[in-house]
Amino acid sequence: MNYKNELANLLSRCTSLPADELLQAIETPQDQKMGHLAFPCFRFAKEMKKAPPVIAQEMSEKLKNECPPWIEEIRATGPYINVFFDKAAFAADTLEAVYKESEAYGSSTQGAGQKVLVEYSSPNIAKDFHVGHFANTVLGKALDNIFRHLGYDVTSINHLGDWGTQFGKLITAYLKWGSKEEIEKTEIAGLVKLYVRFHEEADNDPSLNDEARSWVVKMEKGDEEGLALWRWFISLSLREFDRIYKRLNVEFDLTRGESYYTDKMEAVAKTLADKGLMVESEGAQIVDLEAYGMPPCLILRSDGGTLYPTRDIAAALDRYQTFKFDKCLYLTGNEQILHFAQWMKVIELMGNEWAKGLVHVSYGMYNFEDGKMSTRRGQVIKAEDVLNEAVAKTREIIEEKNPNLSDKETVAEQVGLGALIFNKLYNSRVKDTVFNWKHILNFDGETGPYVQYAHARCCSVLAKAGLSKDADLIGSFDAKHLADDEAFAVARLLYDFPASIVDAASKYEPFLIARHLMAIAQAYNAFYHKHIILVDDQEVKNARLALTSATRQVLRGGLKLLNITAPESM
């Protein structure tokens, strides 16, 4: 039941105002002593020529005459009408919905017929997959899952950085100091070592930069030696990337590099010129965006070479032609906000109405405590190292707390990775994060392992009761035994969970789901510690097991949306 809609309909009958208009004013009080829903009467004062408290009193009396079974009490408090649910009826309604929908709980068809592209991860070829890419991948995968859960037709895209001057530098370094045998053995680590050496050598010998640029020009003209090395670098990189993606349970519908769009950029420049949008500035070709409060968007360098905006415009045009998307989400760091605003504005100025569907989902970056990461100087934290450290730390905790746990390696992997993912998704995506090992590997407090453990606790309780499936409890409990404050707190959070998914999608903020899951875990633990579940009274036990089973189901489904596995034992 949608309780706000039901209340709006009741109020409509008392006021003759449209229910959808009244719905917008209904509030959920922070303090439940002020009701489970509240309606402020200020807006009627002028029309009815009465003080809001008088209106609240009169309207509450009318509502009491039509009070449905789900309402226990209606109370006028000052200018507010406060509505209190019948806790048992509310719990029964909520748990039945959870059981009925099972893993689909919180899903909807709101996205039916709408196409969404989600571009995320997007590592650079021949460079380490570092914690910044991990953050991007974690956020993107969560949004990918969330939009699919709401019925959108989603295509996930991994846009690889596989073109540009860095490959000229890498080819130069490889030919001077590299060996095929060493690179095959070390993969990306060996390529990064060569890249770092190039910059060290170029500081003393600037001519190396000219040599690197010449390789880029040769590749653009089809030089087979350069292109063969470039393809080899890509295959080595994908080998390592795929290993990480498999571990994170991430798959893409489409993997495509920047190089795919190299033959499509000339058409972009021509279109901009034909539309009179591109002008010359100091030899370069730009689109003037001063009228929109932005610096000019560079399209072509003075030597005719293309730039990132040119490539991004070409990619967006190609994607719309291919997918006819309603939304195309781009996940990158906050530092690229201006870049995306510029080229998206250019697409709009080209007369493309669909440009309104282009969305830059920016996020805060991981930084060292002493500064930003730099691939040029080899100053990065590799994502794989972080994953391994988290799993090792988890394994130590398991050995200390539960040494007889079966399948310890699998659980350590699930909990270790879950801790890292939840850590990134527990706060708003726009916040910067200073990378700190101690903080990331802290398993106390508001963490992923806490939520995972709440799920495992539910599994343990149900197993002790001889129950293994949520469906076992349908229709076998009396909700009058769930009218206490602790049980109602859990039921209320389970009821509100679908709204957190919708909210997360509309704001592109998975942390809203993570926070809600934490609240459910905390509420259930409070219930667990206050009430013995496996009591002798069969009716009481069944009701509490029903709540436990529903909690388990929602925690498991919510963690899955965040791409976190919920172990059954820890």
N, C-alpha and C positions, 0 to 999 in steps of 0.2 A: 504494500500500500504506500502511495506517496502522500505522507501525512500533511505536508504543506499544501498540496493541491486540495486535499479533503477539507482542511481548515479554510482555505480560500473559498471553496464552494459554500461552506456554512456561512461565512461572513457575507458572501454575495447575497444570500437569501435574506440576511438581516439588513442589508444596506441598499440593495438594488444596484450596486456597482458591479462592473465586470470582474469575474473571478481572477482573470489573468492580470488585471491591474492590481488587485488586492494582494495577489501572490508575491509581487515584488516587494511589498512592505513587511511581509512576515519574517521574523527574526528567530534565531536560535540563541537563547541566552547562554552566556558563559557560565553563570551560576545557575544550576538546575533547581535551586530553591526558588528561582523566579520563573519556573515553568520549563517545559521541554520545547515549547514554541511560544512566541510572544507576538502581539500585534499592537503597535503604537497608534494611538487615536488622534494625534496632533492634526493630521491632514483634514479631519472633519470639523474642526473647531469653527472655522469661518463659515462653512456651509450650513452647519446646524446651529450656529450662534450659541454654542455651549462650551464650557470648559472641557478640555480633554479628559480629566478624571470623571466628570459626569457622564460623558459619552461612553467611556470604558465601562462604567457601572451599568448603564442602561443596555449596552450591547451584550455584555456578559450575561445579563439576565435572560435576554432573548436566546442567546446561544444555549443556555442551560435547558431550555425547553425542547431543543432539538439535539441534545447531547447523544452522540453515537456511542457504541460500546467501547471503542478504542480510547475514549476520553474518560479519565477518572474524575477530573475536577477542572472547573473553569473559574478563574479568580480575577477580579479587577484589582490592580495594584497601581494606584496613581493613574497616569494616563495610559497604562498598558493593560491589555487583556492577556493574562497568562494561562496557558493551556497545559495541563498535566496528563501524560499518557497513563492508561491502565498498563502497568508494567508487565503483567502476565500476558495480556493480549498482544502487547508489542513484541515481547520475546517470542511468542508462538508464531507470529506473522513473520518475523525476521528469520528465525531458524528454518521455517518451512521454505522460505525463499532461497536460503543458502543451499538446503538439501535438494530442492527441485532443480536449481540451475547448476549445481555441482561446480565443475571447473569453469563453467561459463558465467559464474556469478560475477556481476559487475560489467559484463559485456553488454553490448547494445548494437543496434543497427543505425545509430546516428550517422555513421560514415558511409552508409550504403550508397553506391553509385559515385563515390568521390575517390579520385586517384591522388595518392600522396607518394612523393619520392622523398627518401631520407638518405642524404649523403653524409656518411660519417666514417670514422677511422682515418682514411686517407693518408697513410704513411708515405714517406719519400723513399724511392728506390735507392739502395746502396747506403742507407743510413739506418741507425739503430731504431728499433721500435721502442721508444722511450715512454716514460710515465705520462707524458703529454698525450701521446697517441692512445695510451691505455684509458685516460680520462675521457677522451673523445669517443673511443669505442664503447665504453661503458654507458655513457650518456646516450649515444646514438642507438645502441641496441635496446635500451629501455624505451625510448620514444618509438622505435620500430615496433616493439611488442605492444605498447599502449595503444597505438593507432590501429593495429590489427585487431586488438581486443574490442575496439569500439566499432568494428565493421568497415573500416576503410580498406580500400584496395591499395596495399603498400608495396613499393619496390625499393629495396635497399641497395644503395650504390656505394662502392668503394672507389673513390677517385684518386688514383695513385699519382704521386709526383714523380713522373718518369721522363721529364724533358727539361732542358735548360742548360745553363753554363756549367753547373756542377758536374755534368757528365763529361764535358770537355776537360775539366780539371782531373777527373778520375781517370780518364783514358790516358792523359798525359802522365799522371803519377804511375799508373800501372805499367805503361811501356818503359818508364825510366827505372822503377824500383820494384815492381811486382813480379810474381811468378804464378803460373796457372795452378801448380800443385799446392802452393801455400794458400791461395784464395779459395780453392775447392775445399780445403780442409777447414779454414777459418770462417768462410762465408762472409756475412756482413761485417763481422769484427775486423777481418782483413781489409775489406774495402774502406771501412771507416779509418783504419790506421793509415792507409794510403792517402785518404782525403785530408786527414790532419797533417800528414807530412807535407802534402802539396802546399798548404798554407804556411807552414813553417819555412819551407824552402823559398816560397814566393816572396816572403818578407825581405829576403836578401837578394832575390833574383826576380824582379818584376817581369822579365821577359817570359816567364812561365805562364803568366796570365794571358799574354798574346798567343802563346802556343795553344792554350786551352780554348780560347775563343776560336782559333782557326779550326779546331776539331769540331766545334759546334757547327760552323759554317759548312764543313765537309759533310757532316752527317745530314744536314738539311738538304744538301745536294745529292745525297744517296751514296756516300762513300761506304763501301761494304765492310771495310776493316773496322771503321768506327761503329757502324750499326751492329756488326756481329758482337763486338765487345759489349755494347749497350744492351743487346738482347740477353747476353750471358749474365750481366749484372742484374737484370730484371729477374731471371730465373732463380738466381741465388737468393735474392731478396724474398721472392714469393715463397720459397721453401721455408724460410724462417718465419715469415708472417703467418703462413698457413698453420704452422705448428702452434703459434700463440692463439690464433683464432679457434683452432680445434679445442684447445684447453679452455677457452672462454665460452665455448658453445656458440660461436658467432659464425654465421654464413651470410653471404651476400647474394642477392639476385643478379647483380651486375657488377663486375670488376672491370674498370676501364681507366687507362692512364691519360694524362694531359696530351700525350703524343697523338692520341686518336683525333684530336681536333686541329692538328697543325694545318691540314689542307682545307679547313673550314674558316680560317681567320681572314683570308683575303676577301671573302664574300662579306664578312662583317664590316671591314673597312670600306668596301665599295658601297654597301647599303647606307652607312653613316654619311659618306660623302654625297651620295645621291639625294639624301634627305636634307642636306645642308646643315647637318649637325656637327661635322668634323671641320675644324679649322687648324691652320698652321700656327705654331708657337715655338719660336726659337728652333726651327727646323723640324720639330716633332709635330705629330698630328694628335690633336686633343678634342675632347668635347667639353665646352665651357659650362661649368656647373655653378658659377658664381651666384646666379639668381636663386639657387637652392641652398646657399650657405655652405658650399663645399668647394674644395680646390678642383682644378680641372682633372678630368679623367684621361690619362694617357692611353692612346690607342696604338700608335706606331712611334718607334724611336726615330731619331733623325736619320739613322741608316736604313730605315724601313723595317726593322725588326719588330716583332710583336711583343706584347707584355702580358702580365697576368690578367688585367681586365679584358684584353682582347680574347684570351683563351676562355675566360669564364663566361663572357657574352656568347661566344660560339657554342660552348657546352650547353648553356641554358636554352638557346634557340634550337639546338639539335634535340635536346630532351623534350621540349614542348612539342616539337614536330613528331617525335616518336611516341610519346606517352599521353599527350593532351592532359597534363596534370592539373589538378585543382590547387595543390600546394607542392612546393619543392623546398624542402628544408635543407639548409647547409649548416653543418656544425663545425665551427672553428673558434679560435680563441678571441677574447675581447679585443685584442690588439688589431684585429682585422675588421672592426666595425666600419671604419671609414671606407675601406676598400670595397666592401660589399654594398654599402650605401651608394657609392659612386656608380659601380657598373650596373646595379639594379635600376638606378635612376635613368641611366643611358638606355636600357631596354624599354623602360616606360616611355621615354622621349621618342623612341623609334616607332611608337604607336601601337605597342603590344598591350592590349588590355589585360592579358593574363599575367603581366608583371606583378600585379597585386598579390599573386599567389607565391611569389618568391619570398622566402623567410630566412633571415640569417639568425640562427640559434647560437648565440655567442656564449662562451663560458670562461670562467677563470682558469688560469694556467697553474700548473705545478712549477714552483721555483725552488732552487736551492736556498738555504738560509743565508748564503753569502752572495746570491746573485742569480741571474737567469742561466738556463742551460745553453750550451753552445756546441753544436756538432763540429764546428770548425776547429775547436780546441779540444775536442774529445771529452767535454765536460757534460756528460749526460748520465741519467740514471735509467738503465735498461729496464723495461717492463718485466722481462723474463726474470731478472734478478729479484725484483720486488715480489713476483709471484712465488718464486722458490723460497724466499725468506719468510713470507707469510705462512706458507705451508709448513716449513720447518718449525716455525714458532708454534703453530697449532699442534703439530705432532708432539712437541715437548709438553704442552699443556695436557694433551690426552694421556700421555704416559704418566703424568703426575696425578691427574684427576680420575682417570678411568682406564687403567692399564689393560683391563680385560675386555675392552670394547672390541667387538668383531669388525673386521675390515677397516682397521685404523687408517690405512693409507688413503682409502677413498674418502673417508670422513674428513681427514686432515686437508685434503685437496678442496673438498666442498666448503669447509668452514674457513679455510685460509683465503680462498678466492672470494668467498662471500663477504669476509671482513673488509677486503680491499674495495669491492664494488659498493657495498653499503656505505663505506666511509666517504666515497666520492659523491654518492647520491643522497646523502642525508642532509646536505645543505643546498641552498639555492645555487644553481649552476653558474651564476654570474660572479660568485665570490672567488677570489684568488686563494690558492692554497700553498703555503710554504711547506715544502716537502720535509717531513720529519719522521724518521723511522719509528721512534718511540710512540708517536701519536698514532700512526697508521696501524701499528701492531699491538695497540692497546685493546685487550679483549674485555675490558670492564666498562660498565655504564651503557650508554646509548650506542650500541654497536650492532653490526650484523649478527655476530654469534649470539647476542642476547635474544634476538628475534628467532634465530634458528633453534636456540635451546628451548624457547617457549613452545615452538612447534614440536620438538622432540619430547617435551614434557607431556603435551597432549597425546602424542602417540603412545607414550609409556602408560599413561592412565587408561587409555582405551584398550591397550593390549592386556593390562592386568584385569580388565573387566571382560576379557574374551571377545572384544570387538575389533574388527580390522577394517570395516568398511563404513563410510558415512551413511550409506543407505540402510544399514541395520537399524537405525534409530528413527526412521520416518514413522510418524504416527504413534510412537511408543512412549511418549513422555507427556506429562501434564505440566504446562507452563506456569501453573500457580506456584510451583516451587522455585520459580526464577524471578520472583517479585522483589527480592532483596536488592539493596543498592549496588552491591558488587556485581551480581549477575546482570542487572540492568545496564550497568556501565559497559560491560562487555557487549551485550546485545545492541546497545546504542551505537557503539563503534563499528560493529559488524554491519549494521544497517546503513551507516554513513559511508562505508568503504566504496561502493560504486561511485558516489559523488566525488571522491578523491581522485578517481581515475579520470573522470570527465574534466575535473579542474586541472589535473596534471597535463592533459592533452591540450586544453585551451591555452595554457600558459607555457607549454613546453618545459614543464618543471617536474621531473620524476620525484624530486624530494618530497612532494606533497603525499605521494604514496608511501615513501619510506617512513616519513613521520607518522603517518596513520598506522602503519604496521607496528611501529614502536609503541604507539599508544595502546593498540590492541594487546600486544604482548605484556605490557605493564599492567593493564586492567585485568587480563586473565591471571597473571601471577598474583595479583592482589586477591582475586576471587579464590584461587587455589589455596592460598595461605589462610584465608578466613573460613573457608568451608571445606569440610571433608567430603570428597566426592564419592568414594566407594563405601557408603554407609549401608546399614542393614535394611533400612526402609527402601524398598524397591522403587517406589514412585519417585522419591527424592533422588535416588541414585540415577535413575533413567533421565530425569530432567537435567541433572548436572552433567551427565555424560553427553547428552544432546548438545549442551552448550560447549562442552569440550570438543566434541566432534566438529561442530560448526566453526569454532575458533581455529582448529587445525586446518580445516579446508581453506579458510580465508587467508591464513598466514601462508600456507603453501602456494596458493594462487597468486597472492600479492608478491611474494618473493620471486616467483616465476616471471612475473611482469618485469621485475628488475634484473632478470637473468641470474638469479641466485637459486641454487639448489637447497631444498629443505631436507636435511637428513632426518631419518626416523629415530636415530639414537646418536648421542654425543657423549 
